Amino acid sequence: MRLTSNTTALRRLSASELRPFQSYRNDPKEACYQCWGQMDDSTAADFLAYMSSIAPLMEPGRRTQLAVTEASSNKLIGDVGLRLSEDGYAAELGVTLARAARGQGHATRAMNLAALLLFETTDLAQIDVR
């Protein structure tokens, strides 16, 4: 699965991306805006392995994280979280970006791509942005 705009793409996270994932996820200036805490490397590696292989991708009541990448290089620059409600008719979206990737429109494009994915693959009627 890969969705692409002109400069931003969404795809599944990869277990091989532990270092860049931990770099932005453990940035204290980012973590203060998030509801999650820091993960040690072992927990993060397990999380990445799980997110790289869950099927189906979208399931009511479950959170899914997708990689946000630069479209041209496929370099991980953040992730977007999606969670379908238990009935599958509403979803929550959130995005986390590495500091160096901010201010370039990647978050807006990632949210648009995530919304497109949700509306095309589910019975979604509403999105709540967090």
Residue, then its C-alpha position, 0 to 999 in steps of 0.5 A: m500500500r502506497l499513496t502519493s501526492n507530489t512530495t509526500a507519501l503514506r505507506r506501511l511502517s517498516a521494522s527497518e526504520l527503528r532509528p529514524f522512528q525513535s529519533y522523532r518519536n523521542d524528541p522531547k519538543e514533539a512528545c509534549y504535544q502527544c498522548w504517548g510516551q517514549m518507547d525503548d528500542s525493543t518496544a519500538a521494534d515490536f511496534l514497527a514489526y506489528m504495524s508493518s504486517i497487520a491485516p486488514l489495514m483498517e479494522p473498527g476499534r483498532r489504531t493503525q500507524l502509517a509512515v509519512t515519507e518524502a515521495s521522492s526518496n521514501k525517507l521516513i519523516g513521520d507517521v499518521g495515526l488512524r483509528l476507526s470507531e467501534d462501529g466503523y463510521a467515524a475515525e480519528l486522525g493524528v500526525t507526527l513529523a520530525r522537526a526537519a520535515r515541518g513547515q513544508g506541507h507534509a502534515t496537510r498532505a499526509m492528512n489528505l491522503a489518510a482521509l482519502l484512504l479511509f473514505e475509499t476503503t471503509d464505510l466512514a461518515q466522519i473524521d475527527v482530527r486530533 
